[in-house]
Amino acid sequence: MKESVYKDYEERSLFLNAETVVKVLGIALSTAYELMDEAR
């Protein structure tokens, strides 16, 4: 797993797109899309 590029919650926006989810969670883009799809 990659290390998150965000060190503080204040650095993030309220709404996250898939590319931002990848950076925040340190996961693959395909995994981000799977997680986002499960949330529906």
PDBQT receptor file of N, H, CA, C and O in Angstrom, charges set to zero:
ATOM      1  N   MET A   1       0.843  -1.173   0.000  1.00  0.00    +0.000 N 
ATOM      2  CA  MET A   1       0.000   0.000   0.000  1.00  0.00    +0.000 C 
ATOM      3  C   MET A   1       0.891   1.239   0.000  1.00  0.00    +0.000 C 
ATOM      4  O   MET A   1       1.900   1.297   0.703  1.00  0.00    +0.000 OA
ATOM      5  N   LYS A   2       0.496   2.231  -0.805  1.00  0.00    +0.000 N 
ATOM      6  H   LYS A   2      -0.324   2.184  -1.375  1.00  0.00    +0.000 HD
ATOM      7  CA  LYS A   2       1.231   3.485  -0.878  1.00  0.00    +0.000 C 
ATOM      8  C   LYS A   2       0.922   4.345   0.344  1.00  0.00    +0.000 C 
ATOM      9  O   LYS A   2      -0.129   4.211   0.970  1.00  0.00    +0.000 OA
ATOM     10  N   GLU A   3       1.859   5.229   0.665  1.00  0.00    +0.000 N 
ATOM     11  H   GLU A   3       2.713   5.339   0.156  1.00  0.00    +0.000 HD
ATOM     12  CA  GLU A   3       1.616   6.169   1.753  1.00  0.00    +0.000 C 
ATOM     13  C   GLU A   3       0.778   7.339   1.234  1.00  0.00    +0.000 C 
ATOM     14  O   GLU A   3       1.003   7.822   0.124  1.00  0.00    +0.000 OA
ATOM     15  N   SER A   4      -0.164   7.783   2.018  1.00  0.00    +0.000 N 
ATOM     16  H   SER A   4      -0.347   7.391   2.919  1.00  0.00    +0.000 HD
ATOM     17  CA  SER A   4      -1.015   8.903   1.635  1.00  0.00    +0.000 C 
ATOM     18  C   SER A   4      -0.190  10.173   1.453  1.00  0.00    +0.000 C 
ATOM     19  O   SER A   4       0.764  10.412   2.193  1.00  0.00    +0.000 OA
ATOM     20  N   VAL A   5      -0.560  10.986   0.465  1.00  0.00    +0.000 N 
ATOM     21  H   VAL A   5      -1.335  10.792  -0.137  1.00  0.00    +0.000 HD
ATOM     22  CA  VAL A   5       0.130  12.254   0.254  1.00  0.00    +0.000 C 
ATOM     23  C   VAL A   5      -0.423  13.333   1.171  1.00  0.00    +0.000 C 
ATOM     24  O   VAL A   5       0.168  14.407   1.285  1.00  0.00    +0.000 OA
ATOM     25  N   TYR A   6      -1.548  13.066   1.826  1.00  0.00    +0.000 N 
ATOM     26  H   TYR A   6      -2.028  12.194   1.733  1.00  0.00    +0.000 HD
ATOM     27  CA  TYR A   6      -2.157  14.038   2.729  1.00  0.00    +0.000 C 
ATOM     28  C   TYR A   6      -1.727  13.736   4.157  1.00  0.00    +0.000 C 
ATOM     29  O   TYR A   6      -1.818  12.597   4.616  1.00  0.00    +0.000 OA
ATOM     30  N   LYS A   7      -1.266  14.749   4.841  1.00  0.00    +0.000 N 
ATOM     31  H   LYS A   7      -1.193  15.673   4.467  1.00  0.00    +0.000 HD
ATOM     32  CA  LYS A   7      -0.813  14.569   6.222  1.00  0.00    +0.000 C 
ATOM     33  C   LYS A   7      -1.814  15.117   7.230  1.00  0.00    +0.000 C 
ATOM     34  O   LYS A   7      -1.714  14.831   8.423  1.00  0.00    +0.000 OA
ATOM     35  N   ASP A   8      -2.779  15.906   6.757  1.00  0.00    +0.000 N 
ATOM     36  H   ASP A   8      -2.860  16.139   5.787  1.00  0.00    +0.000 HD
ATOM     37  CA  ASP A   8      -3.735  16.558   7.644  1.00  0.00    +0.000 C 
ATOM     38  C   ASP A   8      -5.115  16.541   6.982  1.00  0.00    +0.000 C 
ATOM     39  O   ASP A   8      -5.227  16.729   5.770  1.00  0.00    +0.000 OA
ATOM     40  N   TYR A   9      -6.144  16.319   7.763  1.00  0.00    +0.000 N 
ATOM     41  H   TYR A   9      -6.053  16.166   8.747  1.00  0.00    +0.000 HD
ATOM     42  CA  TYR A   9      -7.505  16.287   7.213  1.00  0.00    +0.000 C 
ATOM     43  C   TYR A   9      -7.899  17.621   6.601  1.00  0.00    +0.000 C 
ATOM     44  O   TYR A   9      -8.717  17.653   5.682  1.00  0.00    +0.000 OA
ATOM     45  N   GLU A  10      -7.341  18.712   7.083  1.00  0.00    +0.000 N 
ATOM     46  H   GLU A  10      -6.676  18.685   7.830  1.00  0.00    +0.000 HD
ATOM     47  CA  GLU A  10      -7.669  20.039   6.567  1.00  0.00    +0.000 C 
ATOM     48  C   GLU A  10      -7.201  20.230   5.130  1.00  0.00    +0.000 C 
ATOM     49  O   GLU A  10      -7.688  21.132   4.449  1.00  0.00    +0.000 OA
ATOM     50  N   GLU A  11      -6.269  19.409   4.650  1.00  0.00    +0.000 N 
ATOM     51  H   GLU A  11      -5.873  18.677   5.204  1.00  0.00    +0.000 HD
ATOM     52  CA  GLU A  11      -5.742  19.526   3.295  1.00  0.00    +0.000 C 
ATOM     53  C   GLU A  11      -6.709  18.975   2.247  1.00  0.00    +0.000 C 
ATOM     54  O   GLU A  11      -6.562  19.259   1.058  1.00  0.00    +0.000 OA
ATOM     55  N   ARG A  12      -7.693  18.192   2.681  1.00  0.00    +0.000 N 
ATOM     56  H   ARG A  12      -7.812  17.962   3.647  1.00  0.00    +0.000 HD
ATOM     57  CA  ARG A  12      -8.601  17.531   1.741  1.00  0.00    +0.000 C 
ATOM     58  C   ARG A  12      -9.859  18.336   1.513  1.00  0.00    +0.000 C 
ATOM     59  O   ARG A  12     -10.291  19.094   2.382  1.00  0.00    +0.000 OA
ATOM     60  N   SER A  13     -10.445  18.171   0.338  1.00  0.00    +0.000 N 
ATOM     61  H   SER A  13     -10.094  17.556  -0.368  1.00  0.00    +0.000 HD
ATOM     62  CA  SER A  13     -11.723  18.824   0.056  1.00  0.00    +0.000 C 
ATOM     63  C   SER A  13     -12.862  17.963   0.602  1.00  0.00    +0.000 C 
ATOM     64  O   SER A  13     -12.653  16.814   0.990  1.00  0.00    +0.000 OA
ATOM     65  N   LEU A  14     -14.049  18.524   0.625  1.00  0.00    +0.000 N 
ATOM     66  H   LEU A  14     -14.218  19.457   0.310  1.00  0.00    +0.000 HD
ATOM     67  CA  LEU A  14     -15.208  17.816   1.159  1.00  0.00    +0.000 C 
ATOM     68  C   LEU A  14     -15.614  16.653   0.263  1.00  0.00    +0.000 C 
ATOM     69  O   LEU A  14     -15.977  15.586   0.761  1.00  0.00    +0.000 OA
ATOM     70  N   PHE A  15     -15.557  16.848  -1.060  1.00  0.00    +0.000 N 
ATOM     71  H   PHE A  15     -15.263  17.714  -1.464  1.00  0.00    +0.000 HD
ATOM     72  CA  PHE A  15     -15.908  15.808  -2.014  1.00  0.00    +0.000 C 
ATOM     73  C   PHE A  15     -14.653  15.306  -2.696  1.00  0.00    +0.000 C 
ATOM     74  O   PHE A  15     -13.800  16.099  -3.095  1.00  0.00    +0.000 OA
ATOM     75  N   LEU A  16     -14.533  14.000  -2.832  1.00  0.00    +0.000 N 
ATOM     76  H   LEU A  16     -15.225  13.356  -2.508  1.00  0.00    +0.000 HD
ATOM     77  CA  LEU A  16     -13.332  13.402  -3.403  1.00  0.00    +0.000 C 
ATOM     78  C   LEU A  16     -13.669  12.671  -4.696  1.00  0.00    +0.000 C 
ATOM     79  O   LEU A  16     -14.647  11.926  -4.757  1.00  0.00    +0.000 OA
ATOM     80  N   ASN A  17     -12.859  12.884  -5.726  1.00  0.00    +0.000 N 
ATOM     81  H   ASN A  17     -12.065  13.489  -5.677  1.00  0.00    +0.000 HD
ATOM     82  CA  ASN A  17     -13.008  12.094  -6.949  1.00  0.00    +0.000 C 
ATOM     83  C   ASN A  17     -12.099  10.863  -6.817  1.00  0.00    +0.000 C 
ATOM     84  O   ASN A  17     -11.360  10.735  -5.841  1.00  0.00    +0.000 OA
ATOM     85  N   ALA A  18     -12.156   9.980  -7.783  1.00  0.00    +0.000 N 
ATOM     86  H   ALA A  18     -12.756  10.084  -8.576  1.00  0.00    +0.000 HD
ATOM     87  CA  ALA A  18     -11.401   8.731  -7.694  1.00  0.00    +0.000 C 
ATOM     88  C   ALA A  18      -9.900   8.975  -7.566  1.00  0.00    +0.000 C 
ATOM     89  O   ALA A  18      -9.223   8.283  -6.806  1.00  0.00    +0.000 OA
ATOM     90  N   GLU A  19      -9.376   9.951  -8.299  1.00  0.00    +0.000 N 
ATOM     91  H   GLU A  19      -9.926  10.514  -8.917  1.00  0.00    +0.000 HD
ATOM     92  CA  GLU A  19      -7.941  10.227  -8.247  1.00  0.00    +0.000 C 
ATOM     93  C   GLU A  19      -7.522  10.717  -6.859  1.00  0.00    +0.000 C 
ATOM     94  O   GLU A  19      -6.433  10.395  -6.386  1.00  0.00    +0.000 OA
ATOM     95  N   THR A  20      -8.388  11.494  -6.211  1.00  0.00    +0.000 N 
ATOM     96  H   THR A  20      -9.273  11.756  -6.596  1.00  0.00    +0.000 HD
ATOM     97  CA  THR A  20      -8.077  11.976  -4.872  1.00  0.00    +0.000 C 
ATOM     98  C   THR A  20      -8.177  10.848  -3.858  1.00  0.00    +0.000 C 
ATOM     99  O   THR A  20      -7.380  10.782  -2.923  1.00  0.00    +0.000 OA
ATOM    100  N   VAL A  21      -9.145   9.964  -4.035  1.00  0.00    +0.000 N 
ATOM    101  H   VAL A  21      -9.792  10.017  -4.795  1.00  0.00    +0.000 HD
ATOM    102  CA  VAL A  21      -9.273   8.802  -3.146  1.00  0.00    +0.000 C 
ATOM    103  C   VAL A  21      -7.997   7.965  -3.204  1.00  0.00    +0.000 C 
ATOM    104  O   VAL A  21      -7.527   7.467  -2.181  1.00  0.00    +0.000 OA
ATOM    105  N   VAL A  22      -7.442   7.814  -4.402  1.00  0.00    +0.000 N 
ATOM    106  H   VAL A  22      -7.824   8.218  -5.233  1.00  0.00    +0.000 HD
ATOM    107  CA  VAL A  22      -6.182   7.078  -4.573  1.00  0.00    +0.000 C 
ATOM    108  C   VAL A  22      -5.081   7.730  -3.745  1.00  0.00    +0.000 C 
ATOM    109  O   VAL A  22      -4.323   7.042  -3.061  1.00  0.00    +0.000 OA
ATOM    110  N   LYS A  23      -4.993   9.052  -3.807  1.00  0.00    +0.000 N 
ATOM    111  H   LYS A  23      -5.609   9.611  -4.363  1.00  0.00    +0.000 HD
ATOM    112  CA  LYS A  23      -3.946   9.758  -3.069  1.00  0.00    +0.000 C 
ATOM    113  C   LYS A  23      -4.180   9.706  -1.565  1.00  0.00    +0.000 C 
ATOM    114  O   LYS A  23      -3.233   9.544  -0.795  1.00  0.00    +0.000 OA
ATOM    115  N   VAL A  24      -5.429   9.841  -1.145  1.00  0.00    +0.000 N 
ATOM    116  H   VAL A  24      -6.197   9.973  -1.770  1.00  0.00    +0.000 HD
ATOM    117  CA  VAL A  24      -5.742   9.859   0.286  1.00  0.00    +0.000 C 
ATOM    118  C   VAL A  24      -5.515   8.488   0.919  1.00  0.00    +0.000 C 
ATOM    119  O   VAL A  24      -4.898   8.381   1.979  1.00  0.00    +0.000 OA
ATOM    120  N   LEU A  25      -6.020   7.438   0.263  1.00  0.00    +0.000 N 
ATOM    121  H   LEU A  25      -6.522   7.524  -0.598  1.00  0.00    +0.000 HD
ATOM    122  CA  LEU A  25      -5.940   6.095   0.838  1.00  0.00    +0.000 C 
ATOM    123  C   LEU A  25      -4.695   5.324   0.430  1.00  0.00    +0.000 C 
ATOM    124  O   LEU A  25      -4.363   4.308   1.041  1.00  0.00    +0.000 OA
ATOM    125  N   GLY A  26      -4.002   5.804  -0.604  1.00  0.00    +0.000 N 
ATOM    126  H   GLY A  26      -4.272   6.629  -1.101  1.00  0.00    +0.000 HD
ATOM    127  CA  GLY A  26      -2.810   5.085  -1.064  1.00  0.00    +0.000 C 
ATOM    128  C   GLY A  26      -3.160   3.749  -1.695  1.00  0.00    +0.000 C 
ATOM    129  O   GLY A  26      -2.477   2.751  -1.465  1.00  0.00    +0.000 OA
ATOM    130  N   ILE A  27      -4.233   3.726  -2.497  1.00  0.00    +0.000 N 
ATOM    131  H   ILE A  27      -4.789   4.536  -2.684  1.00  0.00    +0.000 HD
ATOM    132  CA  ILE A  27      -4.694   2.484  -3.130  1.00  0.00    +0.000 C 
ATOM    133  C   ILE A  27      -4.666   2.646  -4.647  1.00  0.00    +0.000 C 
ATOM    134  O   ILE A  27      -4.431   3.737  -5.166  1.00  0.00    +0.000 OA
ATOM    135  N   ALA A  28      -4.908   1.551  -5.338  1.00  0.00    +0.000 N 
ATOM    136  H   ALA A  28      -5.099   0.664  -4.917  1.00  0.00    +0.000 HD
ATOM    137  CA  ALA A  28      -4.952   1.577  -6.800  1.00  0.00    +0.000 C 
ATOM    138  C   ALA A  28      -6.233   2.258  -7.275  1.00  0.00    +0.000 C 
ATOM    139  O   ALA A  28      -7.246   2.255  -6.575  1.00  0.00    +0.000 OA
ATOM    140  N   LEU A  29      -6.177   2.836  -8.458  1.00  0.00    +0.000 N 
ATOM    141  H   LEU A  29      -5.354   2.839  -9.027  1.00  0.00    +0.000 HD
ATOM    142  CA  LEU A  29      -7.338   3.512  -9.030  1.00  0.00    +0.000 C 
ATOM    143  C   LEU A  29      -8.515   2.546  -9.182  1.00  0.00    +0.000 C 
ATOM    144  O   LEU A  29      -9.657   2.911  -8.903  1.00  0.00    +0.000 OA
ATOM    145  N   SER A  30      -8.245   1.336  -9.617  1.00  0.00    +0.000 N 
ATOM    146  H   SER A  30      -7.317   1.039  -9.844  1.00  0.00    +0.000 HD
ATOM    147  CA  SER A  30      -9.327   0.359  -9.780  1.00  0.00    +0.000 C 
ATOM    148  C   SER A  30      -9.985   0.035  -8.438  1.00  0.00    +0.000 C 
ATOM    149  O   SER A  30     -11.198  -0.169  -8.378  1.00  0.00    +0.000 OA
ATOM    150  N   THR A  31      -9.203  -0.012  -7.376  1.00  0.00    +0.000 N 
ATOM    151  H   THR A  31      -8.218   0.153  -7.425  1.00  0.00    +0.000 HD
ATOM    152  CA  THR A  31      -9.750  -0.257  -6.042  1.00  0.00    +0.000 C 
ATOM    153  C   THR A  31     -10.606   0.913  -5.594  1.00  0.00    +0.000 C 
ATOM    154  O   THR A  31     -11.647   0.714  -4.967  1.00  0.00    +0.000 OA
ATOM    155  N   ALA A  32     -10.183   2.126  -5.906  1.00  0.00    +0.000 N 
ATOM    156  H   ALA A  32      -9.337   2.288  -6.415  1.00  0.00    +0.000 HD
ATOM    157  CA  ALA A  32     -10.968   3.312  -5.556  1.00  0.00    +0.000 C 
ATOM    158  C   ALA A  32     -12.326   3.261  -6.236  1.00  0.00    +0.000 C 
ATOM    159  O   ALA A  32     -13.348   3.539  -5.607  1.00  0.00    +0.000 OA
ATOM    160  N   TYR A  33     -12.345   2.908  -7.521  1.00  0.00    +0.000 N 
ATOM    161  H   TYR A  33     -11.515   2.683  -8.031  1.00  0.00    +0.000 HD
ATOM    162  CA  TYR A  33     -13.624   2.801  -8.231  1.00  0.00    +0.000 C 
ATOM    163  C   TYR A  33     -14.498   1.704  -7.633  1.00  0.00    +0.000 C 
ATOM    164  O   TYR A  33     -15.714   1.870  -7.539  1.00  0.00    +0.000 OA
ATOM    165  N   GLU A  34     -13.899   0.586  -7.229  1.00  0.00    +0.000 N 
ATOM    166  H   GLU A  34     -12.911   0.451  -7.305  1.00  0.00    +0.000 HD
ATOM    167  CA  GLU A  34     -14.676  -0.488  -6.603  1.00  0.00    +0.000 C 
ATOM    168  C   GLU A  34     -15.288  -0.016  -5.284  1.00  0.00    +0.000 C 
ATOM    169  O   GLU A  34     -16.451  -0.307  -5.004  1.00  0.00    +0.000 OA
ATOM    170  N   LEU A  35     -14.529   0.696  -4.488  1.00  0.00    +0.000 N 
ATOM    171  H   LEU A  35     -13.585   0.932  -4.716  1.00  0.00    +0.000 HD
ATOM    172  CA  LEU A  35     -15.034   1.201  -3.211  1.00  0.00    +0.000 C 
ATOM    173  C   LEU A  35     -16.147   2.218  -3.421  1.00  0.00    +0.000 C 
ATOM    174  O   LEU A  35     -17.147   2.216  -2.703  1.00  0.00    +0.000 OA
ATOM    175  N   MET A  36     -15.966   3.080  -4.404  1.00  0.00    +0.000 N 
ATOM    176  H   MET A  36     -15.154   3.081  -4.987  1.00  0.00    +0.000 HD
ATOM    177  CA  MET A  36     -16.976   4.082  -4.694  1.00  0.00    +0.000 C 
ATOM    178  C   MET A  36     -18.256   3.439  -5.215  1.00  0.00    +0.000 C 
ATOM    179  O   MET A  36     -19.350   3.926  -4.928  1.00  0.00    +0.000 OA
ATOM    180  N   ASP A  37     -18.138   2.372  -5.964  1.00  0.00    +0.000 N 
ATOM    181  H   ASP A  37     -17.250   1.977  -6.197  1.00  0.00    +0.000 HD
ATOM    182  CA  ASP A  37     -19.297   1.673  -6.491  1.00  0.00    +0.000 C 
ATOM    183  C   ASP A  37     -20.052   0.956  -5.376  1.00  0.00    +0.000 C 
ATOM    184  O   ASP A  37     -21.281   0.903  -5.399  1.00  0.00    +0.000 OA
ATOM    185  N   GLU A  38     -19.331   0.404  -4.403  1.00  0.00    +0.000 N 
ATOM    186  H   GLU A  38     -18.333   0.447  -4.385  1.00  0.00    +0.000 HD
ATOM    187  CA  GLU A  38     -19.958  -0.279  -3.280  1.00  0.00    +0.000 C 
ATOM    188  C   GLU A  38     -20.761   0.675  -2.413  1.00  0.00    +0.000 C 
ATOM    189  O   GLU A  38     -21.720   0.263  -1.761  1.00  0.00    +0.000 OA
ATOM    190  N   ALA A  39     -20.383   1.931  -2.398  1.00  0.00    +0.000 N 
ATOM    191  H   ALA A  39     -19.604   2.266  -2.927  1.00  0.00    +0.000 HD
ATOM    192  CA  ALA A  39     -21.051   2.919  -1.541  1.00  0.00    +0.000 C 
ATOM    193  C   ALA A  39     -22.448   3.262  -2.043  1.00  0.00    +0.000 C 
ATOM    194  O   ALA A  39     -23.251   3.820  -1.295  1.00  0.00    +0.000 OA
ATOM    195  N   ARG A  40     -22.747   2.941  -3.290  1.00  0.00    +0.000 N 
ATOM    196  H   ARG A  40     -22.095   2.488  -3.898  1.00  0.00    +0.000 HD
ATOM    197  CA  ARG A  40     -24.080   3.260  -3.829  1.00  0.00    +0.000 C 
ATOM    198  C   ARG A  40     -25.108   2.330  -3.377  1.00  0.00    +0.000 C 
ATOM    199  O   ARG A  40     -26.274   2.470  -3.746  1.00  0.00    +0.000 OA
TER     200      ARG A  40
